[in-house]
């Protein structure tokens, strides 16, 4: 079932592969960070697969304002910058896998980090958003379903924050007050002479006090963890799909900052993060990047014609054949 389609603000790039003089991979997270680790390994594989292309890896650093590679790109109209990160149709962020979770970075922040590192508005080369689905948006039905699920998750997060900021402190106060009352009653019972003491009541009160004490500890721990609620909510906000592709959003932001001389590109489906062997080539040795367009709705005419060929597998077409230029 088709779930995504080309962004209306894009058109299939028919430009032949240029003899690029400078190839930069931009990883919008700091080197050594958990977010950058995955992209470091995958980007290094590009150089192992295609050493002749000499990809130069640039990591975001908040204190670096004039990166040497980006400075060189400013003066090179044949330079290309690949921006890496996980994507989805109409996403407003790029993501990094960190252990068993994904961490998001808004497209505006991704682009601003590139600018802050020294890319100048005079740059006249190409910027390729090398992420899954970067030139696509959801089909209408898929968008409604994805949007509803994302908003439900976001609303749950907001209610959780409301509880953490208002309901939880009151529950802690009430539980501590209840614990104090139980402890007072227990102390009074224990103070009685041995022969008049109700041992069953002492045992019951001791168990109740123990349960209340543990509850206070659990609630205070929850309160401490809840201090990150704003970041959690922001993460959920960045998972709400939009009607504009990753590449189109990135291009719009860059153009708003004066970057009007360069070209912007995205891709029509989930991408392989690594170079892989092209099994359809005669030698079966050529290494290429591939995209899966099996569930692509309304493909451009040239792509539709290509997919009719017997030797073409929609699950793995060369990225260069489904690259879209942002209008």
Secondary structure, 3 states (H helix, E strand, C coil): CCCEEECCCEEECCCCCCCCCEEEEEECCCCCCHHHHHHHHHHHHHHHHCHHHCCEEEECCCCCCCCHHHHHHHCCCCEEEEEECECCCCCCEEEEEECCEEEEEEHHHHHHHHHHCCCCCCCCCEEEEECCCCCEEECHHHHHHHHHHHHHHHHHHHHHHHHHHHHHHHHHHHHHHHHHHHHHHHHHHHCCCHHHCCHHHHHHHHHHHHHHHHHHHHHHHHHHHHHHHHHHHHHHHCCCCCCCCHHHHHHHHHHHCCCCCCEEEEECCEECCCCEECCCCCCCCCEECEEECCCEECCCHHHHHHHCCCCCCCCCEEHHHHEEEEC
